Amino acid sequence: MHTLYFVRHGQTIWNIENKICGLTDSPLTERGHKQAEETGRKILEAGIHADEILYSPLMRAADTARHISKMTGIPMREEPRLIERNLGKWESTPRDGAKFQKAKAQFIYRFQGGESVLQVAQRIYNLLDELKAERDKTYILVAHNGIARVVESYFHEMSNEEYAAFCVKNCEIVRYEFEEK
């Protein structure tokens, strides 16, 4: 078995405003920058050794990865497949809106110009399969909550309801183990 770590980006302005970010590039708040620095310290204190940090191209994840890399010395590389799900017409709407919560459970729905859960899962599962094949390397992925759901579903059985409700807090570190067959 080998290890993979997932870190959600630090707090953003739209997190505070309870808005759906999706592909909208909402920047980190001052607290978000501090959370990212603290995450780097936690990684050092926990003795986590990784070969590389792969991060989403959106600035909230890129800035989080930069802080972690600066604190830990772990090299970083942009990974385009880690970009957040395009939520189409729901971008900038309330995260806890009843209509969005219902629509979010529809895995094939593309939100009028967005991306379905199945499309996101395809790109993330392909990436995870590639990382699994690199048995001698440990990665830290820095991305978004929508991507966190897909990563969780890759490693654990989930019902549709569990998938829709799954959440990783800003700058939370989640550890996964690839099982060798």
C-alpha positions in Angstrom: 0.0 0.0 0.0 1.1 3.6 -0.6 -0.4 6.8 0.6 -2.2 9.8 -0.9 -3.1 13.0 0.9 -5.9 15.4 0.0 -6.1 19.0 1.2 -9.0 21.3 0.4 -7.9 24.9 -0.3 -8.1 27.6 2.4 -11.1 29.8 3.1 -12.2 32.0 0.3 -14.4 35.1 0.1 -17.2 33.1 -1.5 -16.9 30.5 1.3 -17.7 33.3 3.7 -20.5 34.6 1.5 -22.0 31.0 1.2 -21.7 31.1 -2.6 -21.0 28.2 -4.9 -17.5 28.8 -6.4 -17.1 26.1 -9.0 -14.9 27.5 -11.7 -15.2 31.0 -10.4 -11.8 32.0 -9.1 -12.6 33.3 -5.6 -9.4 34.3 -3.8 -8.3 33.2 -0.4 -9.1 35.4 2.5 -6.4 36.4 5.0 -7.7 33.6 7.2 -7.4 31.2 4.2 -3.7 32.2 3.7 -3.1 31.5 7.5 -4.9 28.2 7.3 -2.7 27.1 4.4 0.5 28.1 6.3 -0.8 26.2 9.3 -1.5 23.2 7.1 2.2 23.2 6.0 3.2 23.3 9.7 0.8 20.3 10.4 2.3 18.3 7.6 5.8 18.9 9.0 4.8 18.1 12.6 3.0 14.9 11.5 6.2 13.8 9.6 4.3 13.5 6.4 6.7 12.9 3.5 5.5 13.5 0.0 7.3 13.5 -3.3 5.1 16.2 -4.9 2.1 18.5 -4.4 -0.4 18.4 -7.3 -2.8 21.3 -7.3 -5.8 22.7 -9.2 -5.1 25.6 -11.5 -7.6 27.8 -9.7 -5.9 30.5 -7.5 -7.5 29.4 -4.2 -5.9 25.9 -4.6 -2.7 27.2 -6.2 -2.1 29.7 -3.4 -2.8 27.0 -0.7 -0.3 24.7 -2.4 2.3 27.5 -2.5 2.0 28.0 1.2 2.3 24.3 1.9 5.3 23.9 -0.5 7.0 26.9 1.1 6.5 25.5 4.6 7.5 21.9 3.7 9.9 22.2 0.8 7.8 19.7 -1.1 7.9 20.6 -4.9 4.5 21.4 -6.5 3.0 21.0 -10.0 -0.2 22.2 -11.5 -2.6 19.3 -12.4 -5.4 20.6 -14.6 -7.7 17.6 -13.9 -7.9 18.8 -10.3 -9.9 21.9 -11.3 -13.3 22.2 -9.5 -16.5 21.0 -11.2 -18.1 23.5 -13.5 -21.4 24.1 -11.8 -22.9 26.0 -14.7 -26.0 28.0 -13.8 -25.4 27.4 -10.1 -22.1 29.4 -9.9 -22.4 32.3 -7.4 -25.8 31.1 -6.0 -26.3 30.1 -2.3 -24.5 26.9 -1.4 -27.4 25.8 0.8 -30.2 26.7 -1.6 -32.9 24.0 -1.7 -33.0 23.8 -5.5 -29.2 23.4 -5.7 -29.2 20.7 -3.0 -31.8 18.7 -5.0 -30.0 19.2 -8.3 -26.6 18.2 -6.8 -27.9 14.7 -6.3 -28.4 14.3 -10.0 -25.2 12.7 -11.2 -25.8 13.0 -14.9 -27.2 16.6 -14.9 -24.7 19.2 -16.2 -26.4 22.3 -14.7 -26.9 24.0 -18.1 -23.4 24.4 -19.4 -21.6 22.8 -16.5 -20.2 19.3 -15.8 -21.9 16.2 -14.6 -20.6 14.2 -11.6 -19.8 11.4 -14.0 -17.6 13.7 -16.1 -15.7 14.9 -13.1 -15.4 11.3 -11.8 -13.9 10.2 -15.1 -11.1 12.7 -15.0 -10.3 12.3 -11.3 -10.5 8.5 -11.3 -8.1 8.5 -14.3 -5.7 10.7 -12.4 -6.0 8.5 -9.2 -5.4 5.3 -11.3 -2.2 6.9 -12.6 -1.0 7.9 -9.1 -1.9 4.4 -7.8 0.4 2.9 -10.5 3.3 5.1 -9.1 3.8 2.8 -6.1 7.0 4.5 -5.0 5.6 8.0 -4.8 3.4 9.8 -2.3 1.4 12.8 -3.4 -0.6 15.6 -1.8 -3.5 16.8 -3.8 -4.7 20.4 -3.2 -8.1 21.0 -4.7 -11.8 21.6 -4.0 -14.7 20.1 -2.1 -16.3 18.8 -5.3 -13.1 17.0 -6.1 -12.8 15.8 -2.5 -16.2 14.0 -2.9 -14.9 12.1 -6.0 -11.6 11.2 -4.3 -13.6 9.9 -1.3 -15.8 7.8 -3.6 -12.7 6.3 -5.3 -11.5 4.9 -1.9 -14.8 4.2 -0.1 -18.2 2.9 -1.0 -20.8 5.7 -0.7 -24.5 6.0 -1.3 -25.7 8.9 -3.5 -26.8 10.7 -0.3 -23.5 10.2 1.4 -21.7 11.5 -1.7 -23.8 14.6 -1.9 -23.4 15.3 1.8 -19.6 14.6 2.0 -17.5 17.7 2.9 -13.9 18.4 3.6 -13.2 21.5 5.7 -10.9 24.2 4.4 -7.3 23.1 4.7 -8.3 19.7 6.3 -5.8 16.9 5.5 -7.4 13.6 4.6 -5.2 10.5 4.2 -5.9 7.7 1.8 -4.2 4.3 1.2 -4.0 2.7 -2.3 -4.5 -1.0 -1.9 -2.3 -3.2 -4.0 -3.8 -6.2 -5.7 
